[in-house]
Amino acid sequence: MSVVKSAAIVTTSVLLGLAVGLGISPSKNKSLRPVELYPETPLSVIADGKWTRPRAAVMGEVSVVRKEEDGDFHVKLVDGDKFIVYEICPEYPIIPPKVGQRVVVKGIVRYDPHGGHGWWEIHPVFHWELVK
């Protein structure tokens, strides 16, 4: 194999690796397309433990905002009689929303069995925005 061909293969591999890391994946026609990193889902799907993906975007109304001893903010997000908690960590500093605001939250979905919680949460949250 020639040096030029080897360099081309390495360059292509590196570029594809970077693209996937940035949320872009090759499609069937060899062009690059964005990957939906935070798919939208109803809050009830996460609250009922039926969400199977690692990330999500979820909408709800803020009912509680509380700063914890570890520096995290716990935010209770409700939709009807269902709720999840999302956590804003000091490592990803975001100004918390206010009670009563309707927001969309994006982050990592997980179940929190610790400390008597027993709820589904988005932890950490990487982004939230007001619903207009």
Residue pairs with C-beta under 8 A, 6 or more apart in sequence:
16 26
19 25
19 26
19 32
20 35
23 34
23 35
23 37
24 32
24 33
24 34
24 35
25 32
25 33
25 35
26 32
26 33
27 33
37 55
38 55
38 56
38 57
38 106
38 107
39 53
39 55
39 56
39 57
40 56
40 57
40 58
40 59
40 104
41 51
41 56
41 57
41 58
42 58
42 79
43 58
43 59
43 60
43 77
43 78
43 79
43 82
43 83
43 84
44 79
44 80
44 82
45 51
46 56
46 58
46 84
46 109
46 120
46 122
47 82
47 83
47 84
47 119
47 120
48 82
49 111
49 120
51 109
51 120
53 109
54 108
54 109
55 106
55 107
55 108
55 109
56 106
56 107
56 109
56 122
57 104
57 105
57 106
58 77
58 84
58 104
58 105
58 122
59 79
59 102
59 103
59 104
59 105
59 131
60 77
60 78
60 79
60 83
60 84
60 102
60 103
60 105
61 77
61 78
61 79
61 100
61 101
61 102
61 103
62 75
62 76
62 77
62 97
62 98
62 99
62 100
62 101
62 102
62 103
63 76
63 77
63 78
63 83
63 99
64 74
64 75
64 76
64 99
65 73
65 74
65 75
65 76
65 96
65 97
65 98
65 99
66 73
66 74
66 75
67 73
68 74
71 89
71 90
72 87
72 88
72 89
72 90
73 87
73 88
73 96
74 85
74 86
74 87
75 85
75 86
75 87
75 88
75 96
75 97
75 105
75 125
76 83
76 84
76 85
77 83
77 84
77 85
77 86
77 103
77 105
83 119
84 119
84 120
84 121
84 122
85 112
85 117
85 119
85 120
85 121
85 122
85 123
86 105
86 107
86 121
86 122
86 123
86 125
86 128
87 121
87 122
87 123
87 124
87 125
88 94
88 96
88 124
88 125
89 123
89 124
89 125
91 124
92 124
92 125
92 126
94 125
94 127
94 128
97 103
97 128
97 130
101 130
102 130
102 131
103 128
103 129
103 130
103 131
104 128
104 129
104 131
105 122
105 125
105 127
105 128
106 122
106 125
106 126
106 127
106 128
107 122
107 123
107 124
107 125
107 126
107 127
108 122
108 123
108 124
109 120
109 121
109 122
110 120
110 121
110 122
110 123
111 119
111 120
111 121
112 118
112 119
112 120
112 121
112 123
